[in-house]
Amino acid sequence: MKKHNFSAGPSILDESVIKDAAAAVLNYAGTGLSILEVSHRGKEFTATMEEARRLMKELLDIPEGYEVLFLGGGASLQFAQVAMNLLKTKAAYVDSGTWANKAAKEAKLFGEVVSFSSKADNYVWYPKPWLTGEVPSDIDYLHLTSNNTVYGTELRYDPDVKVRLVGDMSSDIFTREVDIAKYDLIYGGAQKNIAPAGATFVIVRRDALGHVDRPLPTMLDYRTHVDKDSMYNTPPVFPVYVALQTMKWYKELGGVKVLEQMNLEKAAILYDEIDRNPLFRGTVNTEDRSIMNVCFVMSDAYQELEKEFYEFASARGFVSFKGHRSVGGFRASLYNAMPKSSVEYFVQTMKDFERKVAK
Ligand SMILES: *Cc1c(COP(=O)(O)O)cnc(C)c1O
């Protein structure tokens, strides 16, 4: 049976990308060797890394003066690394969910942190301090987690503020056009929209670096990796290769604008059904709904059917659509590689379940 993978991360990759990756595991770039065993200093992988960095710049329209890095450690290491490299005295964090909260916690090790939070409301809305003029002007940066993978809220624009921005875009990179010039740094784990786990992407403005006084460990100083073209030490070779294949596929599809339209359409199909079907309801404020991670629960009157729906949909090949343990219910992650046909089939499944219950 065909599986429909709604996992929040690591998550679905396009079938063509997976086939390409499988071929490279057997014979990489005509070397007669597996991508898993080649030297990262060889000319083949050096070219792969260069092309991956270049293509990321092209697809995201990254201006001059920025570097693209592929590092290890996950987005979670970036929570600390960002603050180490950029936080002089004070920063502001939009506490829009679990990951944002963890990022702020790390930053507090390095300076003062002002938070704007919706935690008291279980993160069902996205805090927007720029709308109320609350963003302090004396901060080194404002940190945003643009998409909240756990709760299913998203900020789908880059706010106008007088300070520099830093963005965790782990789960929504390549899903809309981003005004990179507003940011000093954008980072994310690659395992949601780009590659298997193991690579972390960082887009950093060169001039933003080198302004803190604290000593930085070599590996945690972005300048180390900028100076060595992301090849200071052994990079995550295989994930970078797969990231390149995914980005080539994005380019073939027509780039970020096209991906955004596809994602808006998929999300609308599912949210429309959640709003129509009396058995289900969404969990977050409508205006802040994520187009990547769609969170919903059984309506109050149908709570006892949760397990039954889970089994009903599982029997049709839907995988990993349980809500995060802190939210419950369901979460369908609609990353770039999720085909519209799978979303339509899921909606059909919700309708069929409604009919079954009515009998
Ligand atoms: C998954 C996720 C993280 C954590 O990523 P790791 O690479 O596992 O450290 C951080 N932020 C967001 C928004 C995420 O979705």
The ligand as a Gaussian input file, in Angstrom:
#p B3LYP/6-31G(d) Opt

LIG

0 1
 C       12.684000      20.712000      14.358000
 C       12.901000      22.110000      14.776000
 C       14.016000      22.479000      15.556000
 C       15.007000      21.483000      16.093000
 O       15.808000      21.029000      15.098000
 P       17.029000      20.024000      15.398000
 O       17.749000      20.039000      14.087000
 O       16.438000      18.713000      15.776000
 O       17.829000      20.598000      16.509000
 C       14.174000      23.819000      15.846000
 N       13.303000      24.746000      15.409000
 C       12.225000      24.421000      14.669000
 C       11.292000      25.494000      14.205000
 C       11.992000      23.101000      14.338000
 O       10.919000      22.775000      13.598000

